[in-house]
Amino acid sequence: MKNSHWRHILVVRTDKIGDVVLTLPLLSALSKALPQSRIDALVQSHTQELVEGAEGVSGVLSYDEKGRMKPLRSMWRELRRQKFDAAVVAYPRARVALLLWLAGIPVRVGSGYRWYSFLFNRRVYEHRKTAERHEAEYNVSLISGLGFEAGPMTPPRIQLSGDEKAEARKLWTQLGLRSQKPLAILHPGSCGSARDWKPERFVELATSLRERFFQVVMTGSGSEREFIERLAKESGALVLAGSLTLRSLAAFIETASVFVSNSTGPLHMAAAVGTPVVAFYPPVKAMSPARWGPLAERKRIFVPSPEKCPLCKGGACRSNVCMDQIEVPNVVEAIQTLLAERK
């Protein structure tokens, strides 16, 4: 099928927040390569708002309903009615591959390294676990399955409306924040997506920053609220957990001087709205910043040495003990340097 015949293309990414943010460059690349095509995205409902209005996206379909996957039969019928010419799968799963095949989508691009890869008729052979490239670059490279190469990758961007930015400023008033003082947002959790810096270190960091006249807000999901409240109580930080939509959270993060977190979705949201970030990563190749690092212009990334870990001793990572090598004074210095650069 010639490129000009691809009137309707589906991009599939049915996993977490950060993964979806890092798929935005693929959507952008497709829209630039095929400006006459309609490009839709199939995502989980909780990430849907991150894709709506993104560059190149015409429509968004939900993979689930109220947190439960839609029945296979109704899902493939829904896709068949859309009459897609091609589908590009950035998050390959057997159910997704079967779904696209049942929907009769003529061109199905996906990984060539899974047991169900025979359901994809355009296969891309890349082992992402080797972390030789960034996840966003792996995503963009999938368009080679459509027969052409993408241009230079555009980092993900979340475009916020004037109303969303105004609501974020109202939050400052509601929280009692002052425009004269810098705001540091700390995000202590990761919902199990990575090896984390200890919660106690976030408490120490929040306390140290407040002593240096920073305003500190701790964020998290609704399920993490009790955990975040405990840390905030110990440090004197403010709490904003589980009360905002993702776009509202992105707009609030945009107002911060710096965003500090483990490797998790809101970190990529912070990078996508242009906020300077400080991030903590374990010395594990599959979780490394080489693949999962924030695509921010201003950033500082901390990765401990496995050779110095008393458990790993230079071998495979066996716990998050090595994360203790990241010390609070060094993080404070990194934050101050970022702010100095911004000025």
Backbone hydrogen bonds, N-H to C=O, Kabsch-Sander energy under -0.5 kcal/mol:
donor,donor_aa,acceptor,acceptor_aa,energy
5,H,2,K,-1.8
6,W,3,N,-1.8
7,R,5,H,-1.6
9,I,38,R,-2.9
10,L,86,A,-2.4
11,V,40,D,-2.5
12,V,88,V,-2.8
13,R,11,V,-0.5
13,R,42,L,-2.5
20,V,16,K,-2.0
21,V,17,I,-2.3
22,L,18,G,-2.2
23,T,20,V,-1.4
24,L,20,V,-0.6
24,L,21,V,-1.2
26,L,23,T,-0.7
27,L,23,T,-1.7
28,S,24,L,-2.5
29,A,25,P,-2.5
30,L,26,L,-2.4
31,S,27,L,-2.0
32,K,28,S,-1.8
33,A,29,A,-2.3
34,L,30,L,-2.6
37,S,34,L,-1.9
38,R,7,R,-3.3
39,I,37,S,-0.5
40,D,9,I,-2.9
40,D,38,R,-0.5
41,A,59,G,-1.9
42,L,11,V,-2.9
43,V,41,A,-0.6
43,V,61,L,-2.3
44,Q,13,R,-0.5
47,T,44,Q,-1.5
48,Q,44,Q,-0.6
48,Q,45,S,-0.8
50,L,47,T,-1.4
51,V,47,T,-0.7
51,V,48,Q,-1.3
52,E,48,Q,-1.9
54,A,51,V,-2.4
57,V,54,A,-2.1
58,S,39,I,-3.4
58,S,56,G,-0.5
59,G,39,I,-1.0
61,L,41,A,-3.4
63,Y,43,V,-2.9
65,E,68,R,-3.1
68,R,65,E,-1.4
70,K,63,Y,-1.7
75,M,71,P,-2.3
76,W,72,L,-2.7
77,R,73,R,-1.8
78,E,74,S,-1.9
79,L,75,M,-2.2
80,R,76,W,-2.3
81,R,77,R,-2.0
82,Q,78,E,-0.8
82,Q,79,L,-0.5
83,K,79,L,-0.7
83,K,80,R,-1.1
84,F,79,L,-0.6
85,D,8,H,-3.0
86,A,8,H,-1.3
87,A,107,V,-2.4
88,V,10,L,-3.1
89,V,109,V,-2.6
90,A,12,V,-2.5
90,A,88,V,-0.7
91,Y,12,V,-0.8
97,A,93,R,-2.7
98,L,94,A,-2.5
99,L,95,R,-2.4
100,L,96,V,-2.4
101,W,97,A,-1.7
102,L,98,L,-2.9
103,A,99,L,-1.9
104,G,101,W,-1.3
105,I,100,L,-1.7
107,V,85,D,-1.2
108,R,106,P,-0.5
109,V,87,A,-3.3
109,V,107,V,-0.5
110,G,122,R,-2.2
112,G,124,V,-1.9
117,S,114,R,-1.9
119,L,116,Y,-2.3
120,F,117,S,-1.8
121,N,108,R,-0.7
122,R,108,R,-1.9
124,V,110,G,-2.3
126,E,124,V,-1.0
128,R,126,E,-0.9
130,T,127,H,-1.2
131,A,128,R,-2.1
135,E,291,R,-2.9
138,Y,134,H,-2.4
139,N,135,E,-2.3
140,V,136,A,-2.3
141,S,137,E,-2.3
142,L,138,Y,-0.6
142,L,139,N,-1.3
143,I,140,V,-1.8
144,S,141,S,-1.7
145,G,142,L,-2.1
146,L,143,I,-1.7
147,G,144,S,-1.6
148,F,143,I,-1.1
158,I,272,A,-2.0
159,Q,157,R,-0.7
160,L,158,I,-0.6
165,K,161,S,-2.0
166,A,162,G,-2.1
167,E,163,D,-2.2
168,A,164,E,-1.6
169,R,165,K,-1.6
170,K,166,A,-1.7
171,L,167,E,-1.6
172,W,168,A,-1.1
173,T,169,R,-1.2
174,Q,170,K,-2.4
175,L,171,L,-2.5
176,G,172,W,-0.8
176,G,173,T,-0.6
177,L,172,W,-2.8
181,K,178,R,-1.3
184,A,182,P,-0.5
184,A,215,Q,-3.2
185,I,183,L,-0.5
185,I,258,V,-2.5
186,L,184,A,-0.5
186,L,217,V,-2.5
187,H,260,V,-2.9
193,S,190,S,-1.5
201,R,198,K,-0.8
202,F,198,K,-1.3
203,V,199,P,-1.9
204,E,200,E,-2.2
205,L,201,R,-2.7
206,A,202,F,-2.7
207,T,203,V,-2.3
208,S,204,E,-2.5
209,L,205,L,-2.6
210,R,206,A,-2.2
211,E,207,T,-1.8
212,R,208,S,-0.7
212,R,209,L,-0.6
213,F,210,R,-1.6
214,F,209,L,-2.4
215,Q,182,P,-3.0
217,V,184,A,-2.1
218,M,238,L,-3.2
219,T,186,L,-2.3
220,G,240,L,-0.9
224,E,221,S,-0.9
225,R,222,G,-1.1
228,I,224,E,-2.9
229,E,225,R,-3.0
230,R,226,E,-1.8
231,L,227,F,-1.8
232,A,228,I,-2.7
233,K,229,E,-2.3
234,E,230,R,-1.6
235,S,231,L,-1.3
236,G,232,A,-2.4
237,A,232,A,-0.9
238,L,216,V,-2.6
240,L,218,M,-2.5
242,G,220,G,-1.8
249,L,245,T,-2.4
250,A,246,L,-2.6
251,A,247,R,-2.2
252,F,248,S,-2.0
253,I,249,L,-2.8
254,E,250,A,-1.9
255,T,251,A,-0.7
255,T,252,F,-1.0
256,A,253,I,-1.7
257,S,183,L,-2.5
258,V,183,L,-1.4
259,F,276,P,-2.1
260,V,185,I,-3.0
261,S,278,V,-2.2
262,N,187,H,-1.0
263,S,280,F,-0.8
264,T,262,N,-1.0
267,L,264,T,-1.1
268,H,264,T,-1.0
268,H,265,G,-0.9
269,M,265,G,-1.7
270,A,266,P,-2.5
271,A,267,L,-2.0
272,A,268,H,-1.9
273,V,269,M,-0.9
273,V,270,A,-0.8
274,G,271,A,-1.0
275,T,270,A,-2.2
277,V,298,R,-1.8
278,V,259,F,-2.5
279,A,300,R,-2.4
280,F,261,S,-1.5
281,Y,302,F,-2.7
284,V,282,P,-1.6
287,M,284,V,-1.3
288,S,285,K,-1.4
291,R,288,S,-1.1
292,W,288,S,-2.9
293,G,289,P,-1.9
296,A,294,P,-1.6
299,K,297,E,-0.5
300,R,277,V,-1.8
302,F,279,A,-2.8
303,V,301,I,-0.5
308,K,305,S,-1.0
309,C,306,P,-1.1
313,K,309,C,-2.0
314,G,306,P,-1.9
315,G,312,C,-2.1
323,M,320,N,-1.2
324,D,321,V,-2.1
325,Q,322,C,-2.0
326,I,323,M,-1.6
327,E,325,Q,-0.7
330,N,327,E,-0.5
331,V,327,E,-1.6
332,V,328,V,-2.7
333,E,329,P,-2.2
334,A,330,N,-2.0
335,I,331,V,-2.3
336,Q,332,V,-2.5
337,T,333,E,-2.3
338,L,334,A,-2.2
339,L,335,I,-2.2
340,A,336,Q,-2.0
341,E,337,T,-2.3
342,R,338,L,-2.1
343,K,339,L,-2.0
